[in-house]
Structure formats: structure tokens, C-alpha cells
Amino acid sequence: AQKITQTQPGMFVQEKEAVTLDCTYDTSDPSYGLFWYKQPSSGEMIFLIYQGSYDQQNATEGRYSLNFQKARKSANLVISASQLGDSAMYFCAMREGVPDSWGKLQFGAGTQVVVTP
Amino acid sequence: SQTIHQWPATLVQPVGSPLSLECTVEGTSNPNLYWYRQAAGRGLQLLFYSVGIGQISSEVPQNLSASRPQDRQFILSSKKLLLSDSGFYLCAGTGKGEQYFGPGTRLTVT
């Protein structure tokens, strides 16, 4: 069964606007971690942000923030003030188990973001 | 933080030829290591993971194999490539917390 669902295959966003990328997950493990990665056309996977299941506050990293709604099993990524360089594929991923476990990640299908001038 | 190195960056191989992709890690010891494959326009599929030297777990049956001869070295191999082996191969490593990826190898089997 699909554990990570990203329902938006592609999005256009105007420069300087905010964009929200949806991610829902499915797990029965009380301990898990949620990740967002950015993959530009070059192919490299760039780590953006992490949220642990027991973290009380939503994670933030610069222009990236994670809207974590545990009861809804939702971990949406918000990119504020979009820049042209934000154009890329974005993947949501989950690791089940305690934070120092061996950390197999399960990925969603990704959302292609195109930022327009 | 750790750095993941992969080579080669691109590779074109004929069907039936062997394959060896290498991944090395620096900046951490005893990392957990992973090989992923990404088909064009698709998400990542976990192929193999390793929690230590000589310890390999396979996620999907295929004609690929993996080995970990040293703590910070992870190798993906095949004796005979298939057309379906074409894709983007990513090595990743983690100690605790985030999982870091290498730059990837784009493999085209012709």
C-alpha cells in the first residue's frame, strides 16, 4: 500500500508568491520522521526539512516550513516568497521507527513545481 | 555532515554487459547506506540497503546485486544489464536524522 501520497503532479507558481505542496502519509508506528527533498533538473536530491512525529512545533528552515497536522497525517511543505531557482521536483518521504533507526525512507511520487516570472 | 560520492555521473552500456557503480561516504563512520533507482519522471525505488560491512538487504528481486566491502563503500553491480535497468541511480547514507544523497549516476542501457 502507498505510504506517502502527493496528489499534485505539477504546479505553477508566480515568483515571490507562496506555494503549498501537499503530502499525506500512512503509518501505524508512533515514531516516524517526515522529510522533504528538492530535486532540480540536475538530478541531485537536496534535503530541505525534517519533522519528527514527537516534535511539538512545526519545522522551519529559511523559506521552507512544514505544516504538520498529525491527526490528519498530513505534512505539507510551504515555500514562501518563491524564486525562479525553486523550480524543481519536490518529494515527500517518511521513515518509520525511532530517529536513530536504520532509516529506510519511503518516497511519494513527487510534485513538479515551476516558478514563473 | 556527511558527503556522498558517486561515479560515474553518466554511463551508456549495451544490453548484456556488466555494471559496477560505486558509492563512497565521508564525514561519518558506520553509516547506513542505500541504493535507489529513479525511472524518468517517477519517484525513488529503494533497491538495497546496508547497515554494516557485508550486510545487504534487497528490497526488490532483480538482476542487480550490491556489496559493501568497506564501511564507507557501497557497490551496485550487475552481471548482465537489461533494457529495464536504465534509470537514475542514487546512493544515500544516514547515521541519525537526515538521509543524504550522492549526485547520482544516469545509466542508459542500449
Chai-1 contact restraints between the chains, C-beta under 6 A:
chainA,res_idxA,chainB,res_idxB,connection_type,confidence,min_distance_angstrom,max_distance_angstrom,comment,restraint_id
A,G43,B,F88,contact,1.0,0.0,6.0,A-B,restraint_1
A,G43,B,G104,contact,1.0,0.0,6.0,A-B,restraint_2
A,E44,B,P103,contact,1.0,0.0,6.0,A-B,restraint_3
A,M45,B,F101,contact,1.0,0.0,6.0,A-B,restraint_4
A,F47,B,E98,contact,1.0,0.0,6.0,A-B,restraint_5
A,Y50,B,E98,contact,1.0,0.0,6.0,A-B,restraint_6
A,D100,B,K96,contact,1.0,0.0,6.0,A-B,restraint_7
A,W102,B,N32,contact,1.0,0.0,6.0,A-B,restraint_8
A,W102,B,V51,contact,1.0,0.0,6.0,A-B,restraint_9
A,G103,B,N32,contact,1.0,0.0,6.0,A-B,restraint_10
A,G103,B,T94,contact,1.0,0.0,6.0,A-B,restraint_11
A,G103,B,Q99,contact,1.0,0.0,6.0,A-B,restraint_12
A,K104,B,Y49,contact,1.0,0.0,6.0,A-B,restraint_13
A,L105,B,Q99,contact,1.0,0.0,6.0,A-B,restraint_14
A,F107,B,G43,contact,1.0,0.0,6.0,A-B,restraint_15
A,F107,B,L44,contact,1.0,0.0,6.0,A-B,restraint_16
A,A109,B,G43,contact,1.0,0.0,6.0,A-B,restraint_17
A,G110,B,G43,contact,1.0,0.0,6.0,A-B,restraint_18
